[in-house]
Amino acid sequence: MSHTDQQFDQVAAICRDIFLKKMKDYGASWRILRPQSVTDQIFIKANRIRSIETKGVSKVDEGIRSELIAIVNYGIIGLIQLELGCSETDDLSYERGVELYTKYLLEAKKLMMDKNHDYDEAWRTMRIESYTDLILMKIYRTKQIEDNQGKTLISEGINANYFDMINYAVFGLIKMEEAVDN
C-alpha cells in the first residue's frame, strides 16, 4: 500500500469515527437537509477555515482540523442525500448510514488515488490555504449548479464537486498530520 493510500486511510478513520459517534448521538437527523443546505453547511465550515487562516486566530475552541473533518463528513452526507433525496424524518438506520458512509468514502478514495496517479501527487507541494480556496471554489460551483436545478452544459455535476471537496479536505488533514509528526 502506498504512503498516500495509508495516509488517506488514517485520516478517513478519524472522520468515520466522528461520523459514527454523531450517528449514535443524533441518529440521522441530517436526513432532513436538502442538498442546498448541505452545501451551505460545507460553505460555513470552509469560510471559517479561511477566516482563521486570514486572521491567524480563532475565538472558538475548534480549529481548522475539526472543520476539515466536518467538510469530509458533510460531503459524504451530501452524496447520500443526492442518492436518497431528503426526508421529512430521521428515516435511516445506523447500519444503513454506516453502509452508505463507507460506500462513498471508498469511492472518494478511489477517485483520489486515480487522480493522484495522473497528477503525480502535485497536492503535496500545495499549501493548505490552497485547499481551502479550492473547496470554496467547488462550493460556489455547486451552488450555481443547484441554482440551475442540477443542469450543466459541459461541467461535472454536484456529486463530482462533493467528491473533490472531500478529497481536498483529506489532503489538508494529511498535511496537518504530517506537520504534527515533524
PLY file of the C-alpha trace (Angstrom):
ply
format ascii 1.0
element vertex 182
property float x
property float y
property float z
element edge 181
property int vertex1
property int vertex2
end_header
0.00 0.00 0.00
1.38 3.43 -0.94
2.14 6.14 1.61
-0.75 8.31 0.34
-3.08 5.31 0.47
-2.17 4.72 4.13
-2.45 8.40 5.00
-5.89 8.58 3.41
-6.99 5.59 5.49
-5.64 7.17 8.69
-7.48 10.48 8.31
-10.57 8.74 6.90
-10.71 6.60 10.05
-10.75 9.76 12.17
-13.58 11.26 10.09
-15.54 7.99 10.11
-15.19 7.62 13.88
-16.63 11.10 14.44
-19.44 10.46 11.95
-20.38 7.18 13.66
-20.32 8.71 17.14
-22.57 11.54 15.95
-24.90 8.98 14.32
-25.14 7.29 17.74
-25.77 10.61 19.49
-28.13 12.24 16.96
-29.30 9.48 14.65
-29.58 10.53 11.03
-31.18 13.89 11.86
-29.27 15.29 8.86
-31.66 13.38 6.59
-33.98 16.40 6.63
-31.32 18.56 4.95
-31.90 19.41 1.33
-28.75 19.22 -0.82
-28.56 23.02 -0.90
-28.47 23.08 2.91
-25.63 20.55 2.94
-23.71 22.75 0.50
-24.31 25.74 2.78
-23.05 23.76 5.80
-19.85 22.97 3.92
-19.60 26.65 2.97
-19.83 27.66 6.64
-17.01 25.27 7.53
-14.74 26.30 4.63
-15.43 30.00 5.20
-14.49 29.62 8.87
-11.23 27.92 7.87
-10.42 30.80 5.53
-11.27 33.29 8.26
-8.92 31.55 10.72
-6.19 31.37 8.07
-6.58 35.06 7.26
-6.90 36.37 10.83
-4.42 33.90 12.30
-6.60 33.43 15.37
-9.78 31.61 16.37
-12.08 32.72 19.19
-13.94 29.40 19.29
-12.01 26.45 20.68
-12.25 24.39 17.49
-9.58 24.77 14.90
-9.09 24.09 11.22
-8.70 20.34 11.73
-12.23 19.91 13.10
-13.65 21.95 10.23
-11.82 19.82 7.63
-13.24 16.70 9.29
-16.70 18.27 9.10
-16.21 19.01 5.38
-15.37 15.35 4.74
-18.41 14.21 6.68
-20.82 16.77 5.23
-19.50 15.95 1.75
-20.42 12.32 2.30
-23.79 13.35 3.76
-24.34 15.38 0.59
-23.62 12.35 -1.59
-26.01 10.24 0.49
-28.68 12.93 0.18
-28.21 13.07 -3.59
-28.73 9.31 -3.75
-31.68 9.05 -1.34
-33.21 12.51 -1.56
-34.01 14.42 1.61
-36.55 13.08 4.07
-39.09 14.61 6.41
-37.84 12.37 9.23
-34.81 10.53 10.56
-35.51 7.51 8.36
-32.06 5.95 8.12
-30.91 3.17 10.44
-27.46 3.32 11.97
-26.42 0.24 9.98
-27.59 1.68 6.65
-25.95 5.01 7.47
-22.65 3.21 8.10
-23.04 1.27 4.85
-23.67 4.40 2.77
-20.93 6.38 4.51
-18.43 3.60 3.82
-19.55 3.31 0.19
-18.94 6.99 -0.52
-15.72 7.15 1.47
-14.33 4.29 -0.62
-15.49 6.00 -3.84
-13.75 9.20 -2.73
-10.57 7.27 -2.02
-10.63 5.53 -5.40
-11.12 8.86 -7.17
-8.32 10.43 -5.12
-5.93 7.58 -5.88
-6.75 7.72 -9.62
-6.25 11.50 -9.76
-3.18 11.23 -7.56
-1.67 8.86 -10.11
-2.41 11.20 -13.01
-1.32 14.37 -11.22
1.74 12.70 -9.69
0.95 13.81 -6.13
1.02 17.51 -7.01
-1.17 18.16 -3.95
1.85 17.52 -1.72
3.52 20.72 -2.93
0.42 22.84 -2.38
-0.27 24.98 0.65
-3.16 24.09 2.97
-4.66 27.52 2.22
-4.96 26.48 -1.44
-7.13 23.53 -0.43
-9.39 25.97 1.39
-9.68 28.15 -1.71
-10.34 25.15 -3.94
-13.05 23.87 -1.58
-14.69 27.31 -1.61
-14.50 27.40 -5.41
-16.15 23.95 -5.57
-18.87 25.20 -3.21
-19.61 28.18 -5.45
-19.71 25.88 -8.47
-22.07 23.57 -6.62
-24.34 26.46 -5.62
-24.52 27.56 -9.26
-25.40 24.03 -10.40
-28.04 23.82 -7.65
-29.46 27.17 -8.79
-29.65 25.67 -12.30
-31.65 22.72 -10.93
-28.69 20.39 -11.41
-28.35 21.03 -15.12
-24.94 21.67 -16.65
-23.85 22.18 -20.25
-20.34 20.77 -20.01
-19.40 20.57 -16.36
-19.39 17.73 -13.88
-22.36 17.53 -11.57
-22.89 18.21 -7.90
-21.63 14.80 -6.84
-18.24 15.34 -8.54
-17.86 18.62 -6.66
-18.70 16.94 -3.33
-16.07 14.27 -4.03
-13.48 16.96 -4.79
-14.34 18.85 -1.59
-13.94 15.63 0.40
-10.56 14.91 -1.15
-9.21 18.46 -0.73
-10.23 18.28 2.94
-8.46 14.90 3.24
-5.32 16.44 1.72
-5.49 19.23 4.29
-5.87 16.72 7.11
-2.93 14.67 5.83
-0.75 17.79 5.66
-1.77 18.73 9.20
-0.97 15.23 10.47
2.42 15.40 8.74
3.16 18.76 10.40
2.39 17.27 13.82
4.65 14.28 13.11
7.60 16.51 12.12
0 1
1 2
2 3
3 4
4 5
5 6
6 7
7 8
8 9
9 10
10 11
11 12
12 13
13 14
14 15
15 16
16 17
17 18
18 19
19 20
20 21
21 22
22 23
23 24
24 25
25 26
26 27
27 28
28 29
29 30
30 31
31 32
32 33
33 34
34 35
35 36
36 37
37 38
38 39
39 40
40 41
41 42
42 43
43 44
44 45
45 46
46 47
47 48
48 49
49 50
50 51
51 52
52 53
53 54
54 55
55 56
56 57
57 58
58 59
59 60
60 61
61 62
62 63
63 64
64 65
65 66
66 67
67 68
68 69
69 70
70 71
71 72
72 73
73 74
74 75
75 76
76 77
77 78
78 79
79 80
80 81
81 82
82 83
83 84
84 85
85 86
86 87
87 88
88 89
89 90
90 91
91 92
92 93
93 94
94 95
95 96
96 97
97 98
98 99
99 100
100 101
101 102
102 103
103 104
104 105
105 106
106 107
107 108
108 109
109 110
110 111
111 112
112 113
113 114
114 115
115 116
116 117
117 118
118 119
119 120
120 121
121 122
122 123
123 124
124 125
125 126
126 127
127 128
128 129
129 130
130 131
131 132
132 133
133 134
134 135
135 136
136 137
137 138
138 139
139 140
140 141
141 142
142 143
143 144
144 145
145 146
146 147
147 148
148 149
149 150
150 151
151 152
152 153
153 154
154 155
155 156
156 157
157 158
158 159
159 160
160 161
161 162
162 163
163 164
164 165
165 166
166 167
167 168
168 169
169 170
170 171
171 172
172 173
173 174
174 175
175 176
176 177
177 178
178 179
179 180
180 181
